[in-house]
C-alpha cells in the first residue's frame, strides 16, 4: 500500500503472479484505459468508477504504468485538505 498525506494512491498484490497494481484514475480515463488494454480492469474490491487494476505481465508499456502511477499520486494530493497556512 502506498500513501500520501494518509491517503492511499496505489495498492499492490504481491502474493500472486503476475503482480497487480491498483491505481486511482478519473472515471473517464478509467473507461478509456479499460477499453484499450486487456491488462487493465476495474479496481478489484475498490470503487470501480475511480480505481483501475493493472496486471503487470509485460503487456503494458512501462511509460504508461509510470504515467498512471504519477497521475494517481497527483489525484490524491490534489484532494488533500490544506491547512490555513498552506493556502497563502
TIDODO-547658 format. One record per residue (C-alpha): x, y, z. Coordinates in Angstrom, 2 decimals. Example, Ala and Ser with C-alpha at 12.3 -4.5 7.8 and 13.67 -1.06 7.14 Angstrom:
<pts>
+---------+---------+---------+
!      px !      py !      pz !
+---------+---------+---------+
!   12.30 !   -4.50 !    7.80 !
!   13.67 !   -1.06 !    7.14 !
+---------+---------+---------+
</pts>
This chain:
<pts>
+---------+---------+---------+
!      px !      py !      pz !
+---------+---------+---------+
!    0.00 !    0.00 !    0.00 !
!    1.35 !    3.42 !   -0.96 !
!    0.05 !    6.57 !    0.72 !
!    0.49 !   10.31 !    0.57 !
!   -0.92 !   12.52 !    3.32 !
!   -2.52 !    9.45 !    4.89 !
!   -4.49 !    8.63 !    1.72 !
!   -3.93 !    5.59 !   -0.49 !
!   -2.93 !    6.19 !   -4.11 !
!   -1.66 !    2.68 !   -5.02 !
!   -2.24 !   -0.88 !   -3.85 !
!   -0.17 !   -3.84 !   -4.93 !
!   -0.95 !   -7.55 !   -4.80 !
!    2.43 !   -9.18 !   -4.37 !
!    1.13 !  -12.57 !   -3.23 !
!    0.08 !  -13.90 !   -6.61 !
!    1.62 !  -13.81 !  -10.02 !
!    1.68 !  -11.76 !  -12.10 !
!    1.89 !   -8.61 !   -9.97 !
!   -1.28 !   -6.49 !   -9.88 !
!   -1.32 !   -2.78 !   -9.11 !
!   -4.47 !   -0.76 !   -8.35 !
!   -4.40 !    2.98 !   -9.01 !
!   -6.81 !    5.88 !   -8.73 !
!   -7.97 !    7.48 !  -12.00 !
!  -10.51 !    9.96 !  -13.25 !
!  -13.64 !    7.98 !  -14.26 !
!  -13.46 !    8.89 !  -17.96 !
!   -9.77 !    7.95 !  -18.13 !
!  -10.51 !    4.60 !  -16.50 !
!  -13.17 !    3.83 !  -19.11 !
!  -10.71 !    4.70 !  -21.89 !
!   -7.92 !    2.57 !  -20.43 !
!  -10.14 !   -0.47 !  -19.82 !
!  -11.36 !   -0.33 !  -23.42 !
!   -7.83 !   -0.04 !  -24.83 !
!   -5.91 !   -2.59 !  -22.71 !
!   -6.86 !   -6.13 !  -21.72 !
!   -4.42 !   -5.89 !  -18.77 !
!   -6.42 !   -3.03 !  -17.22 !
!   -9.68 !   -3.80 !  -15.45 !
!  -11.91 !   -2.13 !  -12.87 !
!  -10.38 !   -1.88 !   -9.41 !
!  -10.77 !   -5.17 !   -7.54 !
!  -12.69 !   -4.62 !   -4.26 !
!  -12.47 !   -0.85 !   -4.81 !
!  -14.75 !    1.85 !   -6.19 !
!  -14.78 !    0.63 !   -9.79 !
!  -15.54 !    4.12 !  -11.07 !
!  -12.40 !    5.68 !   -9.58 !
!   -9.90 !    2.79 !   -9.47 !
!   -8.29 !    0.51 !  -12.05 !
!   -6.20 !   -2.62 !  -11.58 !
!   -3.24 !   -3.21 !  -13.86 !
!   -1.86 !   -6.70 !  -14.43 !
!    1.87 !   -6.19 !  -14.79 !
!    2.56 !   -9.07 !  -17.15 !
!    4.73 !   -7.14 !  -19.61 !
!    1.89 !   -6.24 !  -21.97 !
!    1.60 !   -2.62 !  -20.78 !
!    4.29 !   -0.11 !  -21.76 !
!    6.48 !    0.92 !  -18.82 !
!    5.86 !    4.57 !  -19.71 !
!    2.09 !    4.07 !  -19.36 !
!    2.46 !    2.36 !  -15.98 !
!    4.72 !    5.19 !  -14.76 !
!    2.33 !    7.84 !  -16.03 !
!   -0.66 !    6.17 !  -14.36 !
!    1.22 !    5.85 !  -11.06 !
!    2.22 !    9.54 !  -11.13 !
!   -1.32 !   10.54 !  -12.10 !
!   -2.80 !    8.52 !   -9.23 !
!   -0.44 !   10.24 !   -6.80 !
!   -1.33 !   13.67 !   -8.21 !
!   -5.08 !   12.98 !   -7.95 !
!   -4.78 !   12.08 !   -4.28 !
!   -2.51 !   15.04 !   -3.50 !
!   -4.98 !   17.40 !   -5.20 !
!   -7.74 !   16.08 !   -2.96 !
!   -5.90 !   16.60 !    0.30 !
!   -7.25 !   19.29 !    2.60 !
!   -4.77 !   22.11 !    3.03 !
!   -4.14 !   23.80 !    6.33 !
!   -4.82 !   27.58 !    6.55 !
!   -1.07 !   28.37 !    6.32 !
!   -0.72 !   26.31 !    3.12 !
!   -3.46 !   28.30 !    1.37 !
!   -1.42 !   31.51 !    1.29 !
+---------+---------+---------+
</pts>
